[in-house]
């Protein structure tokens, strides 16, 4: 979710970190792709129009989306509130 008091890139990074902690292995290379583009979103949050993201990738590796959760030292420090 977006918060006014937090920068967009930080919120996205936190969301990816949360997904990683829950056992999902993000495709980090996707963050650095040259052909990345923004997705259209509704200008008004209560507008009754649906916006769906279409995944046009040709091949999806099931092992990447179902990777087991790995607890690293950085994750433990984040969970303990010792780093942000």
Biopython code that builds the backbone (N, CA, C, O; Angstrom):
import numpy as np
from Bio.PDB.StructureBuilder import StructureBuilder

atoms = [
    (1, "UNK", "N", (0.852, -1.178, 0.000)),
    (1, "UNK", "CA", (0.000, 0.000, 0.000)),
    (1, "UNK", "C", (0.892, 1.232, 0.000)),
    (1, "UNK", "O", (1.995, 1.213, 0.545)),
    (2, "UNK", "N", (0.411, 2.288, -0.607)),
    (2, "UNK", "CA", (1.187, 3.523, -0.672)),
    (2, "UNK", "C", (0.860, 4.417, 0.512)),
    (2, "UNK", "O", (-0.296, 4.549, 0.913)),
    (3, "UNK", "N", (1.892, 5.022, 1.057)),
    (3, "UNK", "CA", (1.716, 5.941, 2.178)),
    (3, "UNK", "C", (2.332, 7.276, 1.791)),
    (3, "UNK", "O", (3.391, 7.318, 1.164)),
    (4, "UNK", "N", (1.686, 8.345, 2.154)),
    (4, "UNK", "CA", (2.172, 9.680, 1.780)),
    (4, "UNK", "C", (3.521, 10.007, 2.401)),
    (4, "UNK", "O", (4.310, 10.751, 1.819)),
    (5, "UNK", "N", (3.787, 9.461, 3.568)),
    (5, "UNK", "CA", (5.003, 9.823, 4.296)),
    (5, "UNK", "C", (6.211, 8.968, 3.929)),
    (5, "UNK", "O", (7.296, 9.173, 4.472)),
    (6, "UNK", "N", (6.040, 8.015, 3.017)),
    (6, "UNK", "CA", (7.131, 7.116, 2.649)),
    (6, "UNK", "C", (7.356, 7.166, 1.143)),
    (6, "UNK", "O", (6.403, 7.175, 0.364)),
    (7, "UNK", "N", (8.610, 7.198, 0.745)),
    (7, "UNK", "CA", (8.951, 7.244, -0.680)),
    (7, "UNK", "C", (8.478, 5.975, -1.389)),
    (7, "UNK", "O", (8.483, 4.890, -0.809)),
    (8, "UNK", "N", (8.069, 6.127, -2.651)),
    (8, "UNK", "CA", (7.558, 4.994, -3.427)),
    (8, "UNK", "C", (8.552, 3.841, -3.495)),
    (8, "UNK", "O", (8.186, 2.688, -3.270)),
    (9, "UNK", "N", (9.826, 4.155, -3.809)),
    (9, "UNK", "CA", (10.812, 3.086, -3.960)),
    (9, "UNK", "C", (11.019, 2.324, -2.652)),
    (9, "UNK", "O", (11.276, 1.121, -2.670)),
    (10, "UNK", "N", (10.908, 3.012, -1.528)),
    (10, "UNK", "CA", (11.052, 2.329, -0.236)),
    (10, "UNK", "C", (9.873, 1.390, 0.008)),
    (10, "UNK", "O", (10.059, 0.273, 0.491)),
    (11, "UNK", "N", (8.679, 1.831, -0.318)),
    (11, "UNK", "CA", (7.501, 0.992, -0.120)),
    (11, "UNK", "C", (7.556, -0.255, -1.000)),
    (11, "UNK", "O", (7.199, -1.348, -0.561)),
    (12, "UNK", "N", (8.001, -0.084, -2.233)),
    (12, "UNK", "CA", (8.128, -1.233, -3.134)),
    (12, "UNK", "C", (9.183, -2.196, -2.599)),
    (12, "UNK", "O", (8.977, -3.410, -2.598)),
    (13, "UNK", "N", (10.309, -1.655, -2.145)),
    (13, "UNK", "CA", (11.370, -2.490, -1.591)),
    (13, "UNK", "C", (10.882, -3.252, -0.368)),
    (13, "UNK", "O", (11.189, -4.435, -0.217)),
    (14, "UNK", "N", (10.131, -2.601, 0.503)),
    (14, "UNK", "CA", (9.586, -3.267, 1.687)),
    (14, "UNK", "C", (8.607, -4.371, 1.293)),
    (14, "UNK", "O", (8.596, -5.436, 1.912)),
    (15, "UNK", "N", (7.790, -4.130, 0.277)),
    (15, "UNK", "CA", (6.831, -5.144, -0.171)),
    (15, "UNK", "C", (7.559, -6.367, -0.726)),
    (15, "UNK", "O", (7.156, -7.501, -0.467)),
    (16, "UNK", "N", (8.625, -6.140, -1.486)),
    (16, "UNK", "CA", (9.412, -7.253, -2.021)),
    (16, "UNK", "C", (10.082, -8.013, -0.879)),
    (16, "UNK", "O", (10.129, -9.243, -0.896)),
    (17, "UNK", "N", (10.599, -7.290, 0.111)),
    (17, "UNK", "CA", (11.224, -7.931, 1.270)),
    (17, "UNK", "C", (10.211, -8.765, 2.045)),
    (17, "UNK", "O", (10.527, -9.872, 2.480)),
    (18, "UNK", "N", (9.004, -8.248, 2.221)),
    (18, "UNK", "CA", (7.952, -9.004, 2.913)),
    (18, "UNK", "C", (7.627, -10.291, 2.162)),
    (18, "UNK", "O", (7.465, -11.345, 2.776)),
    (19, "UNK", "N", (7.530, -10.209, 0.842)),
    (19, "UNK", "CA", (7.244, -11.400, 0.036)),
    (19, "UNK", "C", (8.377, -12.415, 0.168)),
    (19, "UNK", "O", (8.125, -13.618, 0.248)),
    (20, "UNK", "N", (9.616, -11.941, 0.191)),
    (20, "UNK", "CA", (10.773, -12.827, 0.331)),
    (20, "UNK", "C", (10.747, -13.545, 1.679)),
    (20, "UNK", "O", (11.002, -14.747, 1.752)),
    (21, "UNK", "N", (10.440, -12.811, 2.731)),
    (21, "UNK", "CA", (10.380, -13.396, 4.073)),
    (21, "UNK", "C", (9.299, -14.479, 4.138)),
    (21, "UNK", "O", (9.444, -15.460, 4.868)),
    (22, "UNK", "N", (8.223, -14.301, 3.379)),
    (22, "UNK", "CA", (7.129, -15.272, 3.367)),
    (22, "UNK", "C", (7.407, -16.463, 2.450)),
    (22, "UNK", "O", (6.562, -17.348, 2.313)),
    (23, "UNK", "N", (8.579, -16.490, 1.826)),
    (23, "UNK", "CA", (8.952, -17.648, 1.033)),
    (23, "UNK", "C", (8.932, -17.467, -0.464)),
    (23, "UNK", "O", (9.213, -18.419, -1.192)),
    (24, "UNK", "N", (8.616, -16.297, -0.950)),
    (24, "UNK", "CA", (8.606, -16.053, -2.392)),
    (24, "UNK", "C", (9.978, -15.536, -2.818)),
    (24, "UNK", "O", (10.566, -14.693, -2.141)),
    (25, "UNK", "N", (10.472, -16.032, -3.917)),
    (25, "UNK", "CA", (11.767, -15.593, -4.419)),
    (25, "UNK", "C", (11.542, -14.606, -5.555)),
    (25, "UNK", "O", (11.230, -15.016, -6.673)),
    (26, "UNK", "N", (11.697, -13.305, -5.287)),
    (26, "UNK", "CA", (11.475, -12.293, -6.329)),
    (26, "UNK", "C", (12.490, -12.434, -7.456)),
    (26, "UNK", "O", (13.608, -12.899, -7.234)),
    (27, "UNK", "N", (12.113, -12.043, -8.636)),
    (27, "UNK", "CA", (13.031, -12.017, -9.767)),
    (27, "UNK", "C", (13.710, -10.646, -9.750)),
    (27, "UNK", "O", (13.241, -9.696, -10.376)),
    (28, "UNK", "N", (14.815, -10.565, -9.025)),
    (28, "UNK", "CA", (15.483, -9.289, -8.822)),
    (28, "UNK", "C", (15.956, -8.668, -10.134)),
    (28, "UNK", "O", (16.041, -7.444, -10.234)),
    (29, "UNK", "N", (16.262, -9.476, -11.128)),
    (29, "UNK", "CA", (16.698, -8.941, -12.418)),
    (29, "UNK", "C", (15.598, -8.106, -13.065)),
    (29, "UNK", "O", (15.891, -7.211, -13.857)),
    (30, "UNK", "N", (14.353, -8.381, -12.745)),
    (30, "UNK", "CA", (13.232, -7.627, -13.323)),
    (30, "UNK", "C", (13.263, -6.161, -12.899)),
    (30, "UNK", "O", (12.741, -5.305, -13.613)),
    (31, "UNK", "N", (13.861, -5.861, -11.761)),
    (31, "UNK", "CA", (13.948, -4.476, -11.300)),
    (31, "UNK", "C", (14.899, -3.649, -12.152)),
    (31, "UNK", "O", (14.796, -2.423, -12.190)),
    (32, "UNK", "N", (15.824, -4.313, -12.836)),
    (32, "UNK", "CA", (16.851, -3.599, -13.593)),
    (32, "UNK", "C", (16.657, -3.688, -15.103)),
    (32, "UNK", "O", (17.568, -3.337, -15.854)),
    (33, "UNK", "N", (15.524, -4.138, -15.558)),
    (33, "UNK", "CA", (15.311, -4.298, -16.995)),
    (33, "UNK", "C", (15.156, -2.946, -17.680)),
    (33, "UNK", "O", (14.499, -2.041, -17.165)),
    (34, "UNK", "N", (15.767, -2.831, -18.836)),
    (34, "UNK", "CA", (15.724, -1.573, -19.581)),
    (34, "UNK", "C", (14.346, -1.293, -20.167)),
    (34, "UNK", "O", (13.988, -0.132, -20.364)),
    (35, "UNK", "N", (13.571, -2.330, -20.449)),
    (35, "UNK", "CA", (12.268, -2.136, -21.081)),
    (35, "UNK", "C", (11.122, -2.009, -20.076)),
    (35, "UNK", "O", (9.956, -2.117, -20.454)),
    (36, "UNK", "N", (11.436, -1.785, -18.824)),
    (36, "UNK", "CA", (10.390, -1.643, -17.803)),
    (36, "UNK", "C", (9.535, -0.416, -18.101)),
    (36, "UNK", "O", (10.022, 0.592, -18.615)),
    (37, "UNK", "N", (8.258, -0.522, -17.770)),
    (37, "UNK", "CA", (7.357, 0.604, -17.995)),
    (37, "UNK", "C", (6.337, 0.681, -16.874)),
    (37, "UNK", "O", (6.067, -0.309, -16.194)),
    (38, "UNK", "N", (5.785, 1.841, -16.693)),
    (38, "UNK", "CA", (4.789, 2.044, -15.649)),
    (38, "UNK", "C", (3.454, 1.453, -16.082)),
    (38, "UNK", "O", (3.175, 1.328, -17.275)),
    (39, "UNK", "N", (2.640, 1.095, -15.110)),
    (39, "UNK", "CA", (1.322, 0.531, -15.353)),
    (39, "UNK", "C", (0.284, 1.611, -15.075)),
    (39, "UNK", "O", (0.393, 2.338, -14.088)),
    (40, "UNK", "N", (-0.719, 1.718, -15.940)),
    (40, "UNK", "CA", (-1.794, 2.685, -15.721)),
    (40, "UNK", "C", (-2.607, 2.299, -14.490)),
    (40, "UNK", "O", (-2.990, 1.140, -14.328)),
    (41, "UNK", "N", (-2.860, 3.256, -13.645)),
    (41, "UNK", "CA", (-3.674, 3.046, -12.449)),
    (41, "UNK", "C", (-4.802, 4.065, -12.434)),
    (41, "UNK", "O", (-4.701, 5.108, -13.079)),
    (42, "UNK", "N", (-5.866, 3.778, -11.711)),
    (42, "UNK", "CA", (-6.979, 4.734, -11.672)),
    (42, "UNK", "C", (-6.556, 6.030, -10.990)),
    (42, "UNK", "O", (-5.852, 5.994, -9.981)),
    (43, "UNK", "N", (-6.978, 7.175, -11.526)),
    (43, "UNK", "CA", (-6.627, 8.450, -10.916)),
    (43, "UNK", "C", (-7.400, 8.706, -9.625)),
    (43, "UNK", "O", (-6.975, 9.503, -8.789)),
    (44, "UNK", "N", (-8.510, 8.043, -9.470)),
    (44, "UNK", "CA", (-9.351, 8.225, -8.291)),
    (44, "UNK", "C", (-9.578, 6.852, -7.676)),
    (44, "UNK", "O", (-10.035, 5.950, -8.378)),
    (45, "UNK", "N", (-9.278, 6.652, -6.390)),
    (45, "UNK", "CA", (-9.308, 5.312, -5.803)),
    (45, "UNK", "C", (-10.672, 4.631, -5.795)),
    (45, "UNK", "O", (-10.737, 3.403, -5.728)),
    (46, "UNK", "N", (-11.759, 5.387, -5.863)),
    (46, "UNK", "CA", (-13.079, 4.761, -5.798)),
    (46, "UNK", "C", (-13.761, 4.696, -7.160)),
    (46, "UNK", "O", (-14.959, 4.426, -7.252)),
    (47, "UNK", "N", (-12.992, 4.944, -8.214)),
    (47, "UNK", "CA", (-13.531, 4.832, -9.567)),
    (47, "UNK", "C", (-13.849, 3.355, -9.829)),
    (47, "UNK", "O", (-13.025, 2.484, -9.551)),
    (48, "UNK", "N", (-15.014, 3.081, -10.348)),
    (48, "UNK", "CA", (-15.441, 1.693, -10.537)),
    (48, "UNK", "C", (-14.951, 1.151, -11.876)),
    (48, "UNK", "O", (-15.735, 0.852, -12.776)),
    (49, "UNK", "N", (-13.650, 1.037, -11.974)),
    (49, "UNK", "CA", (-13.026, 0.493, -13.165)),
    (49, "UNK", "C", (-11.886, -0.402, -12.711)),
    (49, "UNK", "O", (-11.118, -0.031, -11.824)),
    (50, "UNK", "N", (-11.773, -1.576, -13.314)),
    (50, "UNK", "CA", (-10.732, -2.504, -12.910)),
    (50, "UNK", "C", (-9.484, -2.309, -13.757)),
    (50, "UNK", "O", (-9.562, -2.070, -14.962)),
    (51, "UNK", "N", (-8.345, -2.415, -13.109)),
    (51, "UNK", "CA", (-7.059, -2.314, -13.779)),
    (51, "UNK", "C", (-6.302, -3.599, -13.494)),
    (51, "UNK", "O", (-6.010, -3.904, -12.338)),
    (52, "UNK", "N", (-5.984, -4.349, -14.527)),
    (52, "UNK", "CA", (-5.287, -5.614, -14.364)),
    (52, "UNK", "C", (-3.951, -5.549, -15.078)),
    (52, "UNK", "O", (-3.839, -4.992, -16.170)),
    (53, "UNK", "N", (-2.958, -6.116, -14.456)),
    (53, "UNK", "CA", (-1.631, -6.216, -15.052)),
    (53, "UNK", "C", (-1.571, -7.492, -15.877)),
    (53, "UNK", "O", (-1.932, -8.561, -15.385)),
    (54, "UNK", "N", (-1.126, -7.398, -17.115)),
    (54, "UNK", "CA", (-0.995, -8.567, -17.985)),
    (54, "UNK", "C", (0.460, -9.000, -18.025)),
    (54, "UNK", "O", (1.347, -8.207, -18.341)),
    (55, "UNK", "N", (0.695, -10.254, -17.703)),
    (55, "UNK", "CA", (2.041, -10.808, -17.731)),
    (55, "UNK", "C", (2.261, -11.438, -19.102)),
    (55, "UNK", "O", (1.676, -12.475, -19.414)),
    (56, "UNK", "N", (3.100, -10.813, -19.916)),
    (56, "UNK", "CA", (3.318, -11.281, -21.279)),
    (56, "UNK", "C", (4.596, -12.109, -21.417)),
    (56, "UNK", "O", (5.051, -12.359, -22.533)),
    (57, "UNK", "N", (5.173, -12.532, -20.304)),
    (57, "UNK", "CA", (6.379, -13.348, -20.402)),
    (57, "UNK", "C", (6.033, -14.699, -21.014)),
    (57, "UNK", "O", (4.963, -15.252, -20.761)),
    (58, "UNK", "N", (6.955, -15.226, -21.825)),
    (58, "UNK", "CA", (6.698, -16.485, -22.519)),
    (58, "UNK", "C", (6.812, -17.685, -21.590)),
    (58, "UNK", "O", (6.023, -18.624, -21.700)),
    (59, "UNK", "N", (7.763, -17.673, -20.694)),
    (59, "UNK", "CA", (8.020, -18.856, -19.866)),
    (59, "UNK", "C", (8.109, -18.446, -18.402)),
    (59, "UNK", "O", (8.804, -17.495, -18.046)),
    (60, "UNK", "N", (7.402, -19.173, -17.576)),
    (60, "UNK", "CA", (7.466, -18.948, -16.131)),
    (60, "UNK", "C", (8.022, -20.204, -15.490)),
    (60, "UNK", "O", (7.500, -21.299, -15.705)),
    (61, "UNK", "N", (9.064, -20.055, -14.714)),
    (61, "UNK", "CA", (9.682, -21.186, -14.037)),
    (61, "UNK", "C", (8.975, -21.411, -12.710)),
    (61, "UNK", "O", (9.057, -20.554, -11.830)),
    (62, "UNK", "N", (8.273, -22.551, -12.530)),
    (62, "UNK", "CA", (7.540, -22.780, -11.276)),
    (62, "UNK", "C", (8.444, -22.833, -10.051)),
    (62, "UNK", "O", (7.995, -22.548, -8.941)),
    (63, "UNK", "N", (9.710, -23.193, -10.236)),
    (63, "UNK", "CA", (10.621, -23.233, -9.092)),
    (63, "UNK", "C", (10.900, -21.839, -8.548)),
    (63, "UNK", "O", (11.151, -21.680, -7.353)),
    (64, "UNK", "N", (10.860, -20.828, -9.411)),
    (64, "UNK", "CA", (11.116, -19.463, -8.952)),
    (64, "UNK", "C", (9.968, -18.928, -8.113)),
    (64, "UNK", "O", (10.196, -18.137, -7.198)),
    (65, "UNK", "N", (8.757, -19.336, -8.398)),
    (65, "UNK", "CA", (7.606, -18.814, -7.667)),
    (65, "UNK", "C", (7.278, -19.633, -6.431)),
    (65, "UNK", "O", (6.493, -19.190, -5.591)),
    (66, "UNK", "N", (7.863, -20.821, -6.302)),
    (66, "UNK", "CA", (7.558, -21.674, -5.162)),
    (66, "UNK", "C", (8.810, -22.027, -4.369)),
    (66, "UNK", "O", (8.908, -23.122, -3.814)),
    (67, "UNK", "N", (9.747, -21.123, -4.314)),
    (67, "UNK", "CA", (10.988, -21.378, -3.587)),
    (67, "UNK", "C", (10.724, -21.414, -2.087)),
    (67, "UNK", "O", (9.897, -20.650, -1.588)),
    (68, "UNK", "N", (11.415, -22.287, -1.365)),
    (68, "UNK", "CA", (11.225, -22.333, 0.087)),
    (68, "UNK", "C", (11.763, -21.072, 0.751)),
    (68, "UNK", "O", (12.687, -20.435, 0.245)),
    (69, "UNK", "N", (11.179, -20.724, 1.876)),
    (69, "UNK", "CA", (11.615, -19.533, 2.609)),
    (69, "UNK", "C", (13.016, -19.769, 3.164)),
    (69, "UNK", "O", (13.313, -20.837, 3.699)),
    (70, "UNK", "N", (13.851, -18.779, 3.033)),
    (70, "UNK", "CA", (15.207, -18.861, 3.582)),
    (70, "UNK", "C", (15.404, -17.696, 4.528)),
    (70, "UNK", "O", (15.218, -16.536, 4.159)),
    (71, "UNK", "N", (15.779, -18.019, 5.745)),
    (71, "UNK", "CA", (16.033, -16.969, 6.717)),
    (71, "UNK", "C", (17.514, -16.621, 6.656)),
    (71, "UNK", "O", (18.375, -17.460, 6.922)),
    (72, "UNK", "N", (17.788, -15.402, 6.309)),
    (72, "UNK", "CA", (19.166, -14.932, 6.278)),
    (72, "UNK", "C", (19.402, -14.047, 7.494)),
    (72, "UNK", "O", (18.460, -13.676, 8.194)),
    (73, "UNK", "N", (20.645, -13.717, 7.735)),
    (73, "UNK", "CA", (20.971, -12.839, 8.852)),
    (73, "UNK", "C", (20.281, -11.494, 8.686)),
    (73, "UNK", "O", (19.806, -10.922, 9.668)),
    (74, "UNK", "N", (20.215, -10.977, 7.460)),
    (74, "UNK", "CA", (19.550, -9.691, 7.225)),
    (74, "UNK", "C", (18.066, -9.767, 7.569)),
    (74, "UNK", "O", (17.515, -8.831, 8.148)),
    (75, "UNK", "N", (17.418, -10.872, 7.219)),
    (75, "UNK", "CA", (15.991, -11.033, 7.536)),
    (75, "UNK", "C", (15.792, -11.075, 9.042)),
    (75, "UNK", "O", (14.860, -10.465, 9.565)),
    (76, "UNK", "N", (16.664, -11.793, 9.740)),
    (76, "UNK", "CA", (16.547, -11.856, 11.208)),
    (76, "UNK", "C", (16.710, -10.470, 11.833)),
    (76, "UNK", "O", (15.981, -10.119, 12.761)),
    (77, "UNK", "N", (17.658, -9.686, 11.330)),
    (77, "UNK", "CA", (17.860, -8.337, 11.861)),
    (77, "UNK", "C", (16.653, -7.452, 11.580)),
    (77, "UNK", "O", (16.258, -6.654, 12.430)),
    (78, "UNK", "N", (16.062, -7.588, 10.385)),
    (78, "UNK", "CA", (14.855, -6.822, 10.058)),
    (78, "UNK", "C", (13.707, -7.200, 10.982)),
    (78, "UNK", "O", (13.008, -6.327, 11.497)),
    (79, "UNK", "N", (13.512, -8.491, 11.193)),
    (79, "UNK", "CA", (12.420, -8.953, 12.045)),
    (79, "UNK", "C", (12.601, -8.510, 13.495)),
    (79, "UNK", "O", (11.628, -8.229, 14.193)),
    (80, "UNK", "N", (13.843, -8.452, 13.934)),
    (80, "UNK", "CA", (14.123, -8.037, 15.312)),
    (80, "UNK", "C", (14.098, -6.524, 15.478)),
    (80, "UNK", "O", (14.231, -6.021, 16.594)),
    (81, "UNK", "N", (13.929, -5.793, 14.379)),
    (81, "UNK", "CA", (13.875, -4.337, 14.446)),
    (81, "UNK", "C", (15.229, -3.684, 14.644)),
    (81, "UNK", "O", (15.306, -2.519, 15.035)),
    (82, "UNK", "N", (16.306, -4.427, 14.375)),
    (82, "UNK", "CA", (17.648, -3.879, 14.583)),
    (82, "UNK", "C", (18.143, -3.079, 13.384)),
    (82, "UNK", "O", (19.067, -2.276, 13.511)),
    (83, "UNK", "N", (17.533, -3.294, 12.220)),
    (83, "UNK", "CA", (17.839, -2.483, 11.046)),
    (83, "UNK", "C", (16.537, -2.155, 10.341)),
    (83, "UNK", "O", (15.523, -2.820, 10.556)),
    (84, "UNK", "N", (16.561, -1.121, 9.492)),
    (84, "UNK", "CA", (15.374, -0.732, 8.719)),
    (84, "UNK", "C", (15.607, -1.010, 7.262)),
    (84, "UNK", "O", (14.730, -0.754, 6.437)),
]
sb = StructureBuilder()
sb.init_structure("model")
sb.init_model(0)
sb.init_chain("A")
sb.init_seg("    ")
for serial, (resi, resn, name, xyz) in enumerate(atoms, 1):
    if name == "N":
        sb.init_residue(resn, " ", resi, " ")
    sb.init_atom(name, np.array(xyz, "f"), 0.0, 1.0, " ", f" {name:<3s}", serial, name[0])
structure = sb.get_structure()
